[in-house]
């Protein structure tokens, strides 16, 4: 039996703003939210852009500390997540959070796909690794992007900022 992990440290602030999302991605996310409302749901973007500090905090769950939710991400730093590049968001129910009924998550996946986005419920369709990992709230800019950014995205970001990454994936 593994030793019990300590409680997590203080929460690193969450960015819910759509202000720093790639323009085409932001427009698609807004259409997803509207579609979800037409389905009778109460969606909200829980998290958009992630800092390195926030990504490391989330990576610590289930590894360095825990509050019962276990591992919440496999990405150690923000360069390994499309959130850093304004190309991913997490959408949950305003009233039920992550405890929304299955219909919410199914409708979110369908709404995302209708807008050409990739849902975290459907990694396997667009990921050659065939690794099984379900992240129901997660939406990201669609194919042909990989599940996680390659080192090339970080290099583009360093040399040309978000605009360079967005141009590379046709999200401007």
N, C-alpha and C positions, 0 to 999 in steps of 0.2 A: 504494500500500500504506500502510495506517495505521501510525503509530508504535506500538511495543510499549508496553503499559500496565504500570505498576509493579505489584508484588505488593500484595495487600490489606493494610490495617493490621490490628492485633490484632482478633480476633473480639469483637463486642459480645455479651454473654451472651444465651442463648436461654431463654425461659420455656416450660417444658413442662407446667406445672401446669394442671389443669382447674378450679382453684379460682375463677378470675375469669371463667369463661364464663357466658353467659346460661343460666338453669336449664333451659329446654326444649332448648336447643342441647346443653348438656352431657349431658343424658339421651340425646339422639339419638346423640351421638358415642360414648358408652359402649355403646349397642346396636350401632353400626357395628363397633366393635372386637370385640365378642363374636361378631358374625356372621362377621367376617373369620377369627377363630380357628376357628369351626365349619367354615369353608372350608379349614382347614389352614394358614392364614397366621400370621405372627407380627407383627401390627401394633403400632405405638407412635405416640403423638402426639409428633412431633419438636418442634413449635412451636405455641404457642397465642397468648397475648396478646403484642403487639409494642409496644415503646416507640418514640418518635420517633427516638431514637438508633439503635436496631436497624434501623428501616425505612430511614433514610438510609444506613446501612452497606450494607444489601442493595441499595439502589438504585445504589450506586457501582460494583457489579460490571459490567464491560463498558463502563463510562463513564469512571471515574476510575482504576480498578485492575482487575486480573483475575488469576485463577489457573487459567484454562482453561475455566471454566464459562460465561463470557459473561454476558449480561444475565439476571438472576434475577427481577427485578420491574420493573413499570412505575410503581409507586406511589412517589413521592418522599418523602412523609412519612406518618406513621401515620394521619392523618385520611383518607387515600385508601385505606385498607385496613380490611376488616372485622375483621382481627386486633386492632386497637386497641380495638375495642368488644366483645371477647369473643364474636364471632360467626363466627370462622373458626379453623381448625386445619390443620396440615399433618401427614399421616399417612404414615409410611414403614415399611419392614420392619426389625425389630430386627436381624436377621442380615445383611441385604443392603443396607440403607439405600435410597438412590435407585436402586440397580442391581437392584431386584427384577424378576422376570420380568413380561412383559406380563400374564399371568393375574392377578397381584397387583393391578395397576392397574385392570383390567377389573372384578374382584370388588369393589374399593374403590368404584368408580363405582356399581356395582349396589347395593351395601350402602348407600351414601349416599342414592341415589334411593329405596330402600325405606323410608328414614326421613324422606323429604321434604326432604333436604338437596340442595344444589347441589354438583356435583363440578367441579373445575377442568378436568376432561377434557371437560366438556360446557357450556362457556360459551355457545356459540351458541344453545342451546335457550332460554335465559332472558335473552338480552341483545339488545336491539333494534339495537345497533350492527353486529351480524354480523361483528365483528372476530374474526379467528382467533388464538387464544392458548390453548395447552394447558398446564395446570399440574396434572399428575397427582396430586401429594400433597395438593392443596388441597381442603378441604371447607368449606362455609359454610352458614349458615342459609338455608333455601330461599326459593323464590318467595313473594311478588313482589319480593324485593330485587334491586337492581341488582348488577352485577359488583363495582362499587366504591361506597363510600358517597358520597352527595351532600353538599354543604356543610351541609345541614339536620341530618345526623347529628352533625356537629361542634358545631353550635349547640345541639342537644339535650344533648349531652354537657357542654358548658360550663355550661348552665343547670340541668340536672337529673341529671348524672352518667350512669353506665351504665344505671341503672334506667330513665331516660327514653328512652334509645335502645332498650332491650329492649322496653319497653312499646309503643313506636311500631311495632316489627316483630313484635309478638306472640310474643316469645321468653321472657317471664317465666313 
